[in-house]
Amino acid sequence: MRARLGNAEDLGRVSRMSEIRISEIFGPTIQGEGPLIGTPTVFVRTAGCDYRCTWCDTLYAVLPEHREGWRFMSNAAVLGEVNRLTGERPIVVTLSGGNPALQPLADLIRLGRKQGHRFALETQGSVAQPWFSQLDSLVLSPKPPSSGIAMNLSGLTECIKAAGERPSTALKIVVFDDEDFAFAGHFGAVSAAAGLSPARQSDPADRIGYARLARAAVSAGGQDARGALV
Ligand code: SF4
C-alpha cells in the first residue's frame, strides 16, 4: 500500500509570509553523507513535508502532531542562532527537513551569504524553487519504492533546471532492496545527461546484504563524490 502524501494544510506553504517554519537548528557538526561528507556544518531543519515515507527517521519534522515543537522564525533569528552556534564564524549551513523546498528560504540564503555562510540544501525533489540557483550545494534525494511514495519525477527535472549552473548538484538514493536498486539504476542516465555527480547507493539497513549490493554497485559504476564506493 502506498504511503499517503501530506495534505495542503500540512505542507508549510502557508507559513507566515517570510517567516520560516523550523523544527530544529543544531551544530556545528560534521556532515555524514553526500557530496559534503566530512564538512563542518550547522543544520537548519525546517518543519513540514509533502511526503510520508514509510521509513522516515525525522517524523518529528514531518507530522502535524509535532507542530507544538515547531517555531516560526525570521531570517534574522535563524541567522542569529547559526552565528551563536558557530561563534560568529562562517560555515556551511545545511537546509534540511522535512522538505525545506516548501519554505521561503530565498532571503535567508541571500542574507547569510553576505555574512560569509555557504548553503547546502537537501530535498526529495518534489518542489522546485527559483532560489535553488543561489545555493552552493543541492542534493536531490528521490525516494525509491520502499519509501511507499510514488515519486514525482517531473518535479525532479524541474529542480535540476531551477538549480542551473551555480550549485554543485548531486543525486542521493537510499537503497533497501532489489527494487530500490533497480530504481536507482534509472538515474545513472539522468545524472549523466544533466552533468550531475554520480548516483550514490547505500544500504543502511543491510537488508539485502551489503557485500552483494556493493558488488552490484561496482558493476553499475556507482560511486560517491570522491570516486570511492560507499
Ligand atoms: S521526504 Fe524525507 S522528510 Fe519527508 S517523509 Fe520522506 S524521508 Fe521524511
Residues whose N, C-alpha, C, O or C-beta is under 5 A from the ligand:
A	BS01	SF4	C49 Y51 R52 C53 C56 V62 G97 G98 N99 Q124
